[in-house]
Amino acid sequence: MTGSDVSPSFRLAYVPGVTPTKWVRIWNERLPDVPLTLVAVSPAEAFDVLRGGGADAGFVRLPVDRTDLSAIPLYTETTVVVIPKDHVVAAVEEVSAEDLADEIVLHPLDDTLGWERPPGQPAFERPATTADAIELVAAGVGLLVVPQSLARLHHRKDLTYRPLSDAPESRVALSWPEERTTDLVEDFIGIVRGRTVNSSRGRSQAPAPAAQPKRKRPEAGGDRRKPAARTSAGKNPRGGSGGAKGTKGAKRGKPRRRS
């Protein structure tokens, strides 16, 4: 089988917390003949998967190395602190980093927030993953600060979360290898950016309707109908007849004799 005989397909990577359902649905509606395969990746391996050809594009978290990867920032996530439901912090609607000063705050190795210095007191060891850190929160070992999407992903009945102010935020972006900006990648970019099927910037466009020929306007001095002459029977302003001089029926005065 030659390369031209291979059926087209699209592989989309995504990091934990990102839900690509909406964009996948639109893809299936617009390109039903091109199957889309989802590839779940960790934040640490996402960029290597894109560079190695394991996916055509992917939802990742910024920053992105723009040397060989393109990226379109999509949205910024709310940062939250995950706590046991019976924790004192659960009684407030929002928490500040200062409120966590005396708390043990877990800092997993796959942290996505890029803290210069995490709030609270550090644990003896850093959990390997966010999932491991969630288990420690449930065991009462400490608290965890993550993007809200990850708190939802690892939801447990015995845990809850509150928004954390004055904290770093995670930004989600669509990324792909710049040298492999294929037509299918362009199609997916259009979907993510909300372009319609007939958008002038999208690749798949409906043909524009044929322009109707314009009717030519008559040029100045052309063949135009002249307005009909007025035949008003009104009196002449000088007291004469309304008709022209010399018309039939007009009386003439007698000529004078020469002396």
Buried (B, 14 or more C-beta within 10 A) or exposed (E): EEEEEEEEEBBBBBBBBBEBEEBBEBBEEBBEEBEBEEBEBEBEEBBEBBBEEBBBBBBBBBEBEEEEBBBEEBEEBBBBBBBBEEBEBBEEEEBBBEBBEEBBBBBBEBBBBEEEEBBBEEBEEBBEBBBBBBEBBBEEBBBBBBBBBBBEBBEBEEBBBBBBEEBBEBBBBBBBBEEBBBEBBBBBBBBBEEBEEEBEEBBBEEEEEEEEEEEEEEEEEEEEEEEEEEEEEEEEEEEEBEBEEEEEEEEEEEEEEEE
